Amino acid sequence: MEVTYRFVNYGQRFEPQDSTLVLDVGMGTVPGVIDHHHPEAEAECTASLIVKHPHLVLDHIHVVDRLTIITHRLPDFDSLASIFLVLKLLETGRVDASMEKIAGYTKLVDSASLPKYIDLAGTPYAILRALFSGAKKSEEEINHDRLDEGLKFMRFLYAKAEEAHDIVECRQLFAGIDRYERAMRKVENDYFAYLSDSARGQTLSLMLPRTDRAGRKKVEGLIVFNPRSFLAKEWARCDKEHPQLGDGFGFLMSNYGNTRFILGVDPEQGINLKGLGGLLNDKEREKRIILARPMTKWYEGNCPFFNFRIVDSPQDGTALSPDEIVDILLFFGRP
């Protein structure tokens, strides 16, 4: 079977198409379109949806000579695991235990729920991030490089899972493989980049909504503009040295360039950002009217899987300045 790939913007909507699978994008969960970023989705990542509901693939794709797979630009762990799982599912016609292991691990990764005590340098997520970091090519080249590297990596994980290895954290899996050993060292060195980021970052105290009941919880947060660490989020959440409470930073805000900002919370702390996206969108609308720019919205994390734990700036870049975003955050997190 000949497979071609298309990479599209996050949040794009798709309807089912013949001989086509839309993965980790599309804003639907139906045969042919498998995505979890919409309010009606289950509390699963795309990879775990595929394993839980294989009919979403098998009822849509039968015997075909050519298959098109559509996913989002700059494919991440969930996107790449999903592509691997559908190809394996189409090859074998069933879900096996090793596929379930990969889907379960991907769900941990995509929900930012890797245990804090984990050795990041020995976990597949961090190693794949290290393999992707520092690329200086066109986006189209990066998309295809990530796809090739990611599928090779997923095949490796599947083979190790078949041998009954633990794939959540195990340095021995990657021992003796030069590119993976270099990636592990890159992860270890990334911690020092995080220390530099946190030293120049802004710490703050926020009162954020509780997820499981009414009221708010005091949380320590960190703002780092243009972090050099590619694992800043993971290091911040397991940081026992810099937060006063010693329980890691419960909130992190970072940006990439001057137009993309990501704000997120630690799932373990039982908090979310529900309502912050609405405040940002109100100010975004005001600013865009002044600038005569068409309105596109901040993503509010309004799906069961994320449950408002992440807020991401509009696809075409926010019109708001960093100071305006911080002011809105401080207003939202006031006592």
N, C-alpha and C positions, 0 to 999 in steps of 0.2 A: 504494500500500500504506500503510495506517495503522499507525504504529508507536507503541507505548506503552512506558514505561520504569518499572522498579522498581529501587529502591536498597536493598540489604540489608547486613547486617553482614559484615565480613571473616571468612573461614573457614567460612562457612555451606555446607553440603552440599546438592547438588541432583541429582536424576535427570533425564534428558531428558524434555521435555514437548512436546506438539504445538504448533506455531506459536510456539515460544519458543526463544530463544537465551540461554544463561547465559555471561557473559564476564568473565574475570579474577576469578572467584569460582566456587564450586561444587565444588572439590576433585575434579575429574575431567578427563580429556581424551578425550572421546568425541563422536560427532556430537550436537550440541545443547548440550553443556557443554564449554567450552574454558577451562581454567585451568591455571596452571603452579605453583601453590603447594602441591603434594603430592609425596610422595617418588617416585611412579612416573612423573612428568612428564619430558619431555625438558628439556634445558638451554636453554630458549627462553622468551621472554616471551609473553604471550597474543597480541600483535599478530604476532609472528614465527611462532607456531604456526598462525595463520589463513592466512598467506601460504604457509607450508610445506605445510600440509595443508588445502587449501580444501574437501576432501570433508567435513570436520567441519561445515561450514556447508551445502554444496550437497546432501549426502546426507540432511540432516535437514529443510531448508526447501525446499519445492517451490513450487508456485503457491499463495499465500495472500493474502487480502485484508487480514488483520490480523496483525501480528507484535508479540510482547512481547519486549523485551530486558531482561534482569536483569543488573545489575552491582553493584559494592560502593558503599557510601555514600562521599561525597566523592570522586568519580571523579578519577583521576589521568591522567597522560599515556598510560600503557599502556591503561587502560580506555577512554579517549576515542578513541585511535587504533584500538583493536579494534572499537569500535562503527562508526567511519567505514569501516573496511576491510570489515566484513561487509555494510554497506549498499551499498558499491561493488561487492562481489562478487556480491550478489544482483541488482544492477542490470545488470551486464555478463556475469556467468557465468564470469569468468576473472580470473586475477591478471596485472597488467601491471607494467611496470618501475617506474612511479611508486609503485605500492602497495608494491613490494619496497623502494624507497628509504625510505618512511615506516616500514615494519616494521623495517628495519635500524637506522634512527636510534632508534626506540623501544627496541630491544634494548640499544643503548648507554646510553640514558637509564635504563632500568629496572634495569640491572645496575650503575649508578653508575660507568660506564666511559668517560664523556666525557673526552677528552684534557685533561690538566692545563694545557696551554699555551693552551687555547681561550679566546676572548673570550666570556665568558658572556653579555654583553649582546647579542651577535649570534647567539645560539643559540635555537632555538624553545622548548626546554624551559624556559629561564630566563624567556623572555618570557611564556609561558603561566602560569608560577608567579607572575609579577608581576601578571598580569591577575586572578589568583585571590586574591591576598593582600589582607588587610585587610577582607574581607567581614564585614558586621555584620547578618546576617539569620538567619532560622531555618534549621536544617539542610536542611529540605526545599526551601526557596527556593534555598539555596546549591547543592544537588545539581542542580537544574534550570538554574540560571544557568551552572554549570560545563559542563553538557551542551550548552547552546546556544552558549556561547562556544567550547567545545572543538571542536564539530563545524564551526563556522564557520572556526576556525583550521586544522583538518585539511583542509578544502576548499581553503583558501588555500595550504597547503603542497603539496597534490596538484597544484594548478594551476601552481605554481612548478616542481615536479619535472617536470611535463609539458613545461615550457619549457627543461628541461635545466639548471636552476640547482642549485647545491650547497645542500642544506638543512641541513647539519650546522652550519655557521657562516657567516653572511653578513648583515652589517648592511644591505646594499643591498636585500635582499629586503623589508625593512620600512620603508625610507625613504619619506617622503611620506604615510604612513598614520598619522594623529594618535595613535590609541589604541596602536599598536605602538611609535611613537617615545616616547610617554610611558612605556610599559612598559620600554623599553630604559633610559631615564633612571632609572626606579625600580630596575632591576637595578644600575646603576652606584652609586646612593646606598645600596643594600643592603650594599655592601662596608663602608661606614663603620659600619653597624649591626653587622656581623660584628666589626669591630675593637673596638667597645664590648663585645660579647659575650665575645670572647676575653680582653679585659683583666680582666673580672670572673670569668672561668671558672677552673676548676681544671685544671692540667696534671699529668700523671702518666706514669710509665714502667711499661709492662706487658710481660710475656713471654707472647706469644700463640701458639697452635698454628700450625705451618706447614701450608699447604694441600696441597702437593705431596709432602711427605716428613715423616718423623718429626722430632720436636724442636720447639723454640720459637724465636721471633724477638723481639728487643727492639723495642718500638714506642712511640712517643710518642703520648699520648692527651690529649684535651680533654673536660672535662665542663662543659656550659653549661646551667643551668636556665632554662627559659622564654626561649629566645633571641628577640631582636627581629628578627634576620635570618631571612628566609624561605629563604635559600640558604646557611645556616650550614654544612651538610654539604659543599657544593661548595667554598666558600671555605676551609674547614679543610683539605681534602685538597690544595689547591694553594698553601697558605700556606708561603712560603719564609722568612718573617721571624721568626715566633715559635717554631717547634719548634727545638730545639738542633741537630738533625741537618740541618735545612734542607730536608727532603724532604716537607713537609706532615705533618699529623697523621694517623697510621695508624688511629686509633680516635676515635670521637666518641660521647658519650652526651648526650642532650638529653631534655627532657620538655615536655609541653604540659599545663598545669594540674598538679595534684598526683597524678594517677592514671595518666597515660600516659607511658611512658618508652621511648625507642628507643635501642638500642645497635648500632653498626655499624662495620665496618672498611673500609679502602680496598682494593678488589680488586687494585690494582697491587702491593701490598706482599706478596702471597702468603700471607696469614694468614686465619684464621677464628676463630669463637667457639664451636666445637663443644664441648659440655659445659657451657657457661655457662647455657643455658636450663634444663638439668636441675637445676642447683644452685638457680636462682631458683625453679623450680617446687616443689622440696622445701621451701624456706623459705615460699613462698606457701601451700602446703598446711598447714603448721604454723600459720601466722598465721590462716588462714581457719577452721581448727578452733576456735581460741580465740574468734574473732569470730562463729562460727556462720554463716559465709557459705558458700554452695555453691562448689565448686572449679571454676574455669576456668583454663586454662593460658596461660603465656607462649608466644608463637610463636618457635620456635627456628631458623627459616630452613632447615628440613630438606627442601629440594627441590633438585634438581640445578642449577637456575638460580642460586639464592642460595648454596647450598653452605655453610650455617651462617654466612654473613657478616653476618646481621642478626638481632637479637633484639628482639621487640616485646612490650609488656605485654598482659595479658588484656583481652578486649573490654569487660568491665565495670569496668576499672580495677584496678590492683594494690592489694593490701592492705599491701604493704611500704612503708616510709618511704624517702625518698631516701638516708638514711644506711645503712639496711640493704642497699639495692641496691649502693651504693658499696662497702660492706664485702665483699659477695659477689664483686663485680668484682675487688677487690684480692686476695682469696683466690685467685680463679681465675687471675689474672695474675701471681701471685707467681713469683719465680725458681725 
